[in-house]
Amino acid sequence: MNKTSVPIDQVRVRMAPSPTGFLHIGGARTALFNWLFAKHHNGKFILRIDDTDTARSTDESMHAIYDALKWLGINWDEHYVQSERRNIYDKSVMQLLESGNAYHCYCTPEELEDIRAQARADKQTRSYDRRHRNLTHEDVDRFIAEGRKPTVRIKMPDTPIHVNDLILGSLNIDPATLEDEVIVRSNGMPNYNLTSIIDDADMRITHVIRGTEHLNNTPKQIAIANALGLQLPQFAHIPLVLDDTGRKLSKRHHGDLVAVNRYREQGYLPEAMLNFVARLGWSYDDKQEIFSVDELIEKFDLARVGKSGSVFDIKKLEWLNSHYINQLDVSARTDAVMPFWEQEGLADSTTNRDWLENIVEAVGERLTTFQDIVPQTRYFFTDDYEYESKAVKKWWGGSDEKKQKTCEILTNISQILEEIPAFDLETVETAIWKYTDENDIKRVAAMQALRIALTGTSFGPSLFDIVVLLGRDEVLKRIPKAVAYL
C-alpha cells in the first residue's frame, strides 16, 4: 500500500471543535487522527475553537474539551479561538461583497420557510431560490426601512466543484445540489464554512482531516476559498462512527454514551481509549489490535483509513481497558481505584495502604474498569450486604435438610477458624481442607457456603484471600450472622 504523498517538513493539521458540549468519541477520533498524522510527519497539530455560534458556545464546554484532550494525551502545538479573530473574517466578507462573489439577503425567516416548502413541493435540490442575488438599490432601501437585518450569502458557481479526497478519491459535486450558503448571520457573526476555510489558509493548514459528515461543507469552502484567492488544503474525510444498528453515533441519539469524559469518570485508562479510538476506521493489518502511542505514531497513515463506517464496540473497549489495567503494578492500580472507594465512603487516606493493596492484588485481573472495584470489594469494608438469591438457592439449599447441613458446616468452620493458632493463608487453607476431607464434604460446597456467608455472593477472589483479608474477628462475626439467616 502506497503511503500518502506528503512534504514531511510542511504538515500542519487542525481540529476545530465547537464548544457547545462535551468532547464526543467522534471528535476525539478526529483529534487523534490529526495528531497522529502530524506526529508521524513531524508536523504541527493546531487546536482551533470554533465558537462563532455565540448562542450555544460556553466557556465550560471549551474547558471540558481541553480537559478531555489533555487526559487522552493529545497535546497541541498552537491554539486559537475564532471569536478573537473577528476582524479577519470581516475583511474577507467585505472583499467578497465588493468583488460580487457574495451578496446581502434580506429574506425573513417566514419567507425562507415558504421558499423551502415550495422547493420541497417542486422536488428541488436547492432550498433557496437566490431571489436576492441581484437586488436593486430601491429593494435594499425598502428592506432596510422595514427593519430587516440581512445575512450574507456566497454566490455558488454553476460549474462542478472537484474534490480530490485522500480517502474517498476523486469527487465531482453537481452545482445543482449547491445553494448560496449563508456565510454571515443576521446578527453579524460569521458562519462555520467561512471562518473555517479562511483560518485554514491563514494558519497554513496543509491537510483537513475530518468526518464524512463534513463532506457537504467541502464544496462550499472550496467556492469561498476560490472567490478569495486562498490556497486550498488537501481534504481527507474519515468514515462515520456507528452504533451496533448502523446509525451514526451522536450526542442527539446516544447522550453521554459518546462523551469522552464519561469514560474517564468510569475508570477507563487513556491508553485504552486512544488504542480503541485509533482502530475506529484505521487498521495496520488484520492481526494487531494493541498499539502503544509510539507505535500508532510510527504506523499511522491515511492510506490505511477505510471508507466505510466503523462500529463502536463497547466490548472491545472493555477488553482493551482490562488489558491496560493489568499492565499496571498493584500500587498503581490501588492509586487508580482509590477515588472510587473514596466516592462510596469505603476508604480514605487513613485506611491501611498495605491492606488496600492486598485487596487489589486479590481481585487480580477481574477489573474491566476501575469503578468495578466497588461492587467487587464492597464486602471488605462493610457487612451491610444481601445474600445473592441464586447463590443461596444453589449452595445453601432450598430444603430444610440442606439448610441444616449448611449451618452445620459453617458453624464447624467458624469453630476451626477461631481455634487455629495463626490466621494466615497456609494455616487457614490447611485447616479447612482437613475438615472437609475428614468429613467427606465436597470442597466446593464448603467453600461456596463460606464465601456467600462472608461476601453475599458466589464469585470473586480466592476464598482464602478473602478470609485472611477480612481478619479473624470479622469472619467470626459474619458466619453466625449467615447461620441465623438460614
C-alpha positions in Angstrom: 0.0 0.0 0.0 1.4 3.4 -1.0 1.8 6.0 1.7 0.1 9.4 1.3 2.4 11.7 -0.5 3.2 14.5 2.0 6.0 17.0 2.2 7.3 15.9 5.6 8.6 19.3 6.8 5.3 21.2 5.9 2.5 19.2 7.5 0.1 21.4 9.5 -3.3 20.0 10.6 -6.0 21.2 12.9 -9.0 20.2 15.0 -11.8 22.8 15.2 -14.4 21.7 17.8 -17.4 23.9 18.7 -17.6 24.4 22.5 -21.3 23.6 22.7 -21.0 20.5 24.8 -18.6 17.7 25.8 -15.9 16.2 23.5 -17.5 13.1 22.0 -16.0 9.9 20.6 -16.1 11.1 17.0 -14.4 14.4 17.9 -11.8 12.5 19.9 -11.2 10.3 16.8 -10.8 13.3 14.6 -8.4 14.9 17.0 -6.4 11.7 17.3 -6.1 11.1 13.6 -4.9 14.6 13.0 -2.5 14.4 15.9 -1.1 11.1 14.8 -0.7 12.4 11.2 1.1 15.4 12.4 3.4 13.4 14.7 4.1 10.8 12.0 5.2 13.6 9.6 7.0 15.7 12.2 4.4 18.4 11.6 2.2 20.7 13.8 -1.2 20.0 15.3 -3.4 23.1 15.8 -6.4 23.3 18.2 -8.9 25.9 16.9 -12.0 26.6 18.9 -15.0 27.3 16.6 -17.1 29.5 19.0 -18.8 31.8 16.4 -22.1 30.3 17.4 -22.4 32.6 20.4 -25.8 31.4 21.4 -24.6 27.9 22.2 -20.9 28.2 22.9 -19.8 28.2 26.6 -16.5 28.5 28.4 -17.5 25.4 30.4 -17.7 23.4 27.2 -14.4 24.8 25.9 -12.6 23.8 29.1 -14.2 20.4 29.0 -12.8 19.9 25.6 -9.3 20.9 26.8 -9.5 18.6 29.7 -10.6 15.6 27.6 -7.8 16.1 25.1 -5.2 16.5 27.8 -6.5 13.3 29.5 -6.1 11.5 26.2 -2.5 12.9 25.9 -3.4 14.8 22.7 -1.3 18.0 23.1 -1.4 20.9 20.6 1.3 23.0 19.2 -0.8 26.1 18.5 -4.1 27.3 19.8 -6.7 29.8 18.5 -10.2 30.9 19.4 -12.2 32.1 16.4 -14.2 34.7 18.3 -10.9 36.5 18.8 -10.3 36.7 15.0 -13.5 38.5 14.0 -11.7 41.3 12.2 -10.0 38.8 9.8 -13.4 37.4 8.8 -15.0 40.9 8.4 -12.3 41.9 6.0 -12.8 38.8 3.9 -16.6 39.4 3.8 -16.1 42.9 2.6 -13.8 41.5 -0.1 -16.4 39.0 -1.2 -19.1 41.6 -1.3 -17.0 44.2 -3.2 -15.9 41.5 -5.8 -19.5 40.5 -6.4 -18.9 37.0 -5.1 -21.3 37.5 -2.2 -24.5 39.4 -1.6 -26.9 40.6 1.2 -30.0 38.5 1.6 -32.9 40.3 3.4 -35.3 37.3 3.5 -37.3 37.0 6.7 -37.5 33.6 8.5 -41.1 33.3 7.3 -40.1 33.9 3.7 -37.3 31.4 3.9 -39.7 28.7 5.3 -42.1 29.4 2.4 -39.2 29.1 -0.1 -38.1 25.8 1.5 -41.7 24.4 1.4 -42.0 25.3 -2.3 -38.7 23.7 -3.0 -39.8 20.5 -1.3 -43.1 20.6 -3.3 -41.2 21.1 -6.6 -38.6 18.4 -5.5 -35.8 20.9 -5.9 -32.4 20.1 -4.5 -31.8 23.7 -3.5 -33.8 25.1 -0.6 -33.1 28.7 -1.5 -34.0 30.2 -4.9 -31.4 33.0 -5.0 -34.1 35.6 -5.1 -31.9 38.3 -3.5 -28.9 37.8 -5.7 -29.5 40.9 -7.8 -31.4 43.4 -5.6 -31.8 47.0 -6.8 -30.9 50.0 -4.6 -34.6 50.6 -4.2 -35.1 47.0 -2.9 -32.4 47.4 -0.4 -33.7 50.8 0.8 -37.1 49.3 1.3 -35.9 46.3 3.2 -33.8 48.5 5.5 -36.7 50.8 6.1 -38.7 47.7 7.1 -36.0 47.0 9.7 -34.8 43.8 8.1 -31.3 42.6 9.1 -29.6 40.9 6.2 -27.4 37.8 6.1 -24.6 37.5 3.7 -24.6 34.6 1.1 -21.8 33.3 -1.1 -22.6 33.0 -4.8 -22.0 29.4 -5.6 -20.7 28.7 -9.1 -22.8 27.0 -11.8 -20.0 24.6 -12.7 -19.0 21.4 -11.0 -16.7 21.6 -8.0 -13.9 19.0 -7.9 -12.8 17.5 -4.6 -9.7 15.2 -4.6 -10.2 13.5 -1.3 -7.3 11.5 0.1 -9.6 8.8 1.4 -12.7 8.9 -0.8 -10.9 9.6 -4.0 -11.9 12.0 -6.8 -15.4 13.6 -6.5 -17.2 16.0 -8.8 -20.0 17.9 -7.0 -23.0 18.8 -9.1 -23.7 22.5 -8.9 -27.4 21.8 -8.9 -27.1 20.4 -5.4 -25.4 23.5 -4.0 -27.2 26.6 -2.9 -25.9 30.0 -2.0 -24.7 29.4 1.5 -25.2 31.9 4.3 -21.7 32.9 5.4 -22.7 35.7 7.8 -25.7 35.5 10.1 -28.2 38.4 10.5 -26.5 39.2 13.9 -23.2 39.8 12.0 -21.5 36.7 13.2 -19.7 34.7 10.5 -20.7 31.1 9.9 -18.6 27.9 10.1 -17.9 27.5 6.4 -16.5 31.0 6.0 -14.3 31.0 9.2 -13.1 27.5 8.7 -11.6 27.9 5.2 -10.2 31.4 6.0 -8.5 30.1 9.1 -7.2 27.1 7.2 -5.5 29.4 4.7 -4.3 31.9 7.3 -2.8 29.1 9.5 -1.2 27.4 6.5 -3.2 24.1 7.1 -2.0 21.5 4.7 -4.5 18.8 5.4 -8.1 18.9 6.6 -8.8 15.5 8.2 -12.4 15.3 9.4 -15.5 13.1 9.5 -17.5 12.4 6.3 -20.4 14.4 7.9 -18.5 17.5 6.8 -18.2 16.3 3.2 -21.2 18.5 2.1 -19.3 21.5 3.6 -16.2 20.9 1.4 -17.5 22.3 -1.9 -18.9 25.4 -0.2 -15.5 26.0 1.5 -13.7 25.4 -1.9 -16.0 28.0 -3.5 -15.3 30.6 -0.8 -11.5 29.9 -1.0 -11.6 30.3 -4.8 -13.5 33.5 -4.5 -10.9 34.9 -2.1 -7.9 33.5 -3.9 -6.9 31.3 -1.0 -4.6 28.3 -1.0 -6.6 25.1 -0.6 -5.6 22.4 1.8 -5.9 18.7 0.9 -9.1 17.1 2.2 -9.4 13.7 3.8 -12.9 12.6 5.1 -12.8 9.7 7.6 -15.7 7.3 8.0 -18.5 7.8 10.5 -18.5 6.1 13.9 -21.7 3.9 14.1 -23.6 2.2 16.8 -24.4 -1.5 16.5 -27.5 -0.8 14.5 -25.6 1.1 11.8 -26.8 4.5 12.9 -24.3 7.4 13.4 -23.0 7.6 16.9 -24.2 11.1 18.0 -24.9 13.2 21.1 -28.5 13.5 19.9 -29.3 9.8 19.8 -26.8 8.4 22.3 -26.4 11.0 25.0 -23.4 10.8 27.3 -22.6 7.3 25.9 -20.4 9.2 23.4 -18.8 11.6 25.9 -15.1 11.1 26.4 -15.2 12.4 30.0 -17.8 9.7 30.8 -15.3 7.0 30.2 -12.7 8.9 32.3 -15.2 9.1 35.2 -16.0 5.4 34.9 -12.3 4.4 35.3 -11.1 3.8 31.7 -7.4 4.4 31.0 -6.5 7.0 28.4 -4.1 4.5 26.8 -7.1 2.1 26.2 -9.3 4.8 24.9 -6.6 6.0 22.5 -5.9 2.5 21.2 -9.7 1.9 20.8 -10.4 5.2 19.0 -7.4 4.8 16.7 -8.9 1.5 15.5 -12.2 3.2 14.5 -11.6 3.3 10.8 -7.9 2.7 10.7 -6.1 -0.6 10.7 -2.4 -1.6 10.3 -3.0 -5.2 9.4 -5.6 -7.9 10.2 -3.7 -9.1 13.3 -2.5 -6.4 15.6 -5.1 -4.9 18.0 -3.0 -3.4 20.7 -0.8 -0.4 19.9 1.3 1.8 22.1 1.2 5.6 21.4 4.7 5.4 19.8 3.6 2.5 17.6 0.5 4.5 16.5 2.6 7.5 15.6 5.1 5.3 13.7 2.4 3.3 11.7 -0.4 5.8 11.2 -1.1 6.8 7.6 -4.2 8.0 5.8 -3.8 5.3 3.2 -4.9 2.7 5.8 -8.1 4.6 6.7 -11.1 2.8 5.4 -14.1 4.3 3.5 -16.9 2.5 5.4 -18.2 3.3 8.8 -16.8 1.8 12.0 -18.9 0.3 14.7 -18.4 1.5 18.3 -17.9 -1.9 20.1 -18.0 -1.3 23.9 -16.9 -4.9 24.5 -13.7 -4.3 22.6 -13.1 -1.1 24.6 -13.7 -3.0 27.8 -11.3 -5.7 26.7 -8.6 -3.2 25.8 -9.1 -1.4 29.1 -8.8 -4.6 31.1 -5.6 -5.3 29.2 -4.1 -1.9 30.1 -5.2 -2.1 33.7 -3.5 -5.5 34.1 -0.2 -3.9 32.8 -0.2 -1.7 36.0 1.5 -2.8 39.1 -0.5 -3.2 42.3 0.5 0.2 43.7 -0.6 2.0 40.5 -3.9 0.1 40.4 -4.5 0.9 44.0 -3.9 4.6 43.3 -6.4 4.4 40.4 -9.2 2.7 42.3 -8.9 4.9 45.4 -11.1 7.7 44.1 -13.9 5.2 43.6 -13.6 3.8 47.1 -13.5 7.3 48.5 -16.5 8.3 46.5 -18.5 5.5 48.1 -17.2 6.3 51.5 -15.4 2.9 51.8 -11.8 4.0 52.2 -9.8 7.2 52.6 -6.2 8.3 53.2 -6.3 6.9 56.7 -7.1 3.4 55.6 -4.2 0.9 55.8 -2.4 1.1 52.5 -0.9 -2.4 52.6 -4.3 -3.9 53.3 -5.8 -2.0 50.3 -3.0 -3.1 48.0 -3.6 -6.7 49.2 -7.3 -6.4 48.3 -6.4 -5.1 44.8 -3.9 -7.9 44.4 -6.6 -10.4 45.4 -9.0 -9.0 42.8 -6.3 -9.6 40.2 -7.3 -9.4 36.6 -11.1 -9.1 37.2 -11.3 -5.3 36.7 -12.8 -4.1 33.4 -12.8 -0.5 34.6 -11.6 1.0 37.8 -15.1 1.6 39.0 -15.6 -2.1 39.0 -13.6 -2.2 42.2 -16.6 -1.0 44.2 -19.1 -3.9 43.6 -16.2 -6.4 43.6 -14.8 -5.4 47.0 -17.6 -3.6 49.0 -17.9 -6.5 51.4 -14.3 -6.0 52.6 -15.4 -2.7 54.1 -18.9 -3.4 55.3 -21.1 -6.4 56.3 -24.2 -4.5 55.1 -24.9 -6.6 52.1 -27.6 -9.0 51.0 -27.1 -12.6 50.2 -27.5 -13.3 46.5 -30.7 -15.3 46.0 -29.4 -17.5 43.2 -26.3 -18.3 45.1 -28.2 -19.1 48.3 -30.6 -21.4 46.5 -27.7 -23.3 44.8 -25.2 -23.5 47.6 -27.1 -23.1 50.9 -30.0 -25.2 49.8 -33.7 -24.9 49.2 -34.7 -27.8 51.5 -34.6 -27.7 55.3 -32.3 -30.6 55.4 -29.7 -28.9 53.1 -30.0 -25.7 55.1 -29.4 -27.6 58.3 -26.3 -29.2 56.7 -25.0 -25.8 55.6 -25.5 -24.4 59.1 -23.5 -27.3 60.5 -20.7 -26.8 58.0 -20.5 -23.0 58.7 -20.6 -23.5 62.4 -17.8 -26.1 62.4 -15.7 -23.9 60.1 -16.2 -20.9 62.4 -15.0 -23.0 65.4 -12.0 -24.2 63.4 -11.1 -20.6 62.4 -11.5 -19.4 66.0 -9.1 -22.1 67.3 -6.3 -22.1 64.7 -3.0 -20.7 66.1 -2.3 -18.3 63.2 -4.6 -16.6 60.8 -2.6 -16.7 57.6 -3.3 -18.2 54.2 -1.4 -21.5 54.7 -2.9 -22.2 58.2 -6.5 -21.3 57.1 -6.4 -23.4 54.0 -4.8 -26.4 55.7 -7.4 -26.3 58.5 -10.4 -26.0 56.2 -9.3 -28.7 53.8 -8.6 -31.0 56.8 -12.1 -30.6 58.0 -13.8 -31.1 54.6 -11.7 -34.2 53.7 -12.1 -35.9 57.1 -15.9 -35.4 57.0 -16.4 -36.3 53.3 -17.6 -32.8 52.4 -17.1 -31.6 48.9 -14.6 -28.9 48.9 -16.5 -26.7 46.5 -19.7 -26.9 48.6 -17.9 -25.8 51.8 -16.0 -23.1 50.0 -19.1 -21.6 48.4 -21.1 -21.8 51.6 -18.4 -19.9 53.4 -17.9 -17.4 50.5 -21.6 -16.5 50.5 -21.5 -16.0 54.2 -18.6 -13.7 54.1 -19.4 -11.7 50.9 -23.0 -12.3 50.0 -22.0 -13.6 46.5 -20.7 -16.8 45.0 -17.8 -15.4 42.9 -14.8 -13.2 43.5 -11.2 -13.5 44.6 -9.7 -16.6 46.2 -11.8 -17.5 49.3 -8.7 -17.9 51.5 -7.5 -14.4 50.4 -10.9 -13.1 51.5 -10.8 -14.9 54.8 -7.4 -13.6 55.7 -8.0 -10.0 54.5 -11.2 -9.8 56.5 -9.4 -11.0 59.6 -10.4 -13.4 62.3 -12.7 -11.1 64.2 -14.7 -10.1 61.2 -15.0 -13.6 59.9 -16.2 -14.9 63.3 -18.8 -12.1 63.3 -20.2 -12.8 59.8 -20.5 -16.6 59.9 -23.0 -16.6 62.8 -25.0 -13.9 61.0 -25.3 -16.2 58.0 -26.3 -19.2 60.2 -29.0 -17.0 61.8 -30.3 -16.1 58.4 -30.6 -19.7 57.4 
